[in-house]
Amino acid sequence: MASVPAAKIDGSEEREVVMKMRGQDVKFSGLQYLFGHAWPNFYFHVTTAYNILRANGVELGKRDFIGNP
């Protein structure tokens, strides 16, 4: 994160993000994309990986998932 200058991301909450979904362009503002697509998708994959590891015998608990020491 430190290697990305602030000027590079300033205003990105309003920047247009275009994704192809089912053959059509879907447009989001940067903020809509972050909270409506990227963030939920990230948490889905983190949760799925956590559950797969638990199902395969890796001893993980809630603190491992939420990042508390």
C-alpha positions in Angstrom: 0.0 0.0 0.0 2.8 2.4 0.8 4.1 2.1 -2.8 0.9 3.5 -4.3 0.9 7.3 -4.2 -2.3 8.9 -2.8 -2.8 10.9 -6.0 -3.2 7.6 -7.9 -6.4 6.7 -6.1 -7.8 10.1 -5.1 -11.2 10.5 -6.6 -11.5 6.8 -7.5 -14.8 6.6 -5.6 -16.4 8.5 -8.5 -14.4 6.8 -11.3 -16.4 4.7 -13.7 -15.8 0.9 -13.5 -17.0 -1.2 -16.4 -17.4 -4.9 -16.1 -18.6 -7.5 -18.7 -21.4 -9.6 -17.2 -23.3 -12.1 -19.3 -22.0 -10.4 -22.4 -23.1 -6.9 -21.4 -21.2 -3.9 -20.0 -22.3 -3.1 -16.5 -21.2 0.3 -15.2 -20.5 1.2 -11.5 -19.0 4.1 -9.8 -15.9 3.2 -7.9 -17.8 3.3 -4.6 -20.6 1.1 -5.9 -18.1 -1.4 -7.3 -16.2 -1.5 -4.0 -19.2 -2.0 -1.7 -21.5 -3.9 -4.1 -19.1 -6.3 -5.8 -15.4 -6.3 -4.7 -15.9 -6.3 -0.9 -18.6 -9.0 -0.8 -16.6 -11.1 -3.3 -13.5 -10.8 -1.2 -15.3 -11.9 1.9 -17.0 -14.8 0.1 -13.6 -16.1 -0.9 -12.0 -15.6 2.5 -14.9 -17.4 4.2 -14.8 -20.2 1.7 -11.0 -20.7 2.1 -11.5 -20.6 5.9 -14.2 -23.3 5.7 -12.2 -25.5 3.4 -9.3 -25.4 5.7 -11.5 -26.2 8.8 -13.1 -29.1 6.9 -9.7 -30.5 6.2 -8.6 -30.5 9.8 -6.7 -27.2 10.1 -7.3 -25.8 13.6 -8.6 -22.4 13.0 -10.9 -20.4 15.2 -12.8 -17.2 15.1 -9.8 -15.1 16.1 -7.9 -16.5 13.1 -10.7 -15.4 10.8 -11.1 -11.9 12.2 -7.4 -11.3 12.7 -7.2 -10.9 16.5 -4.0 -12.2 18.1 
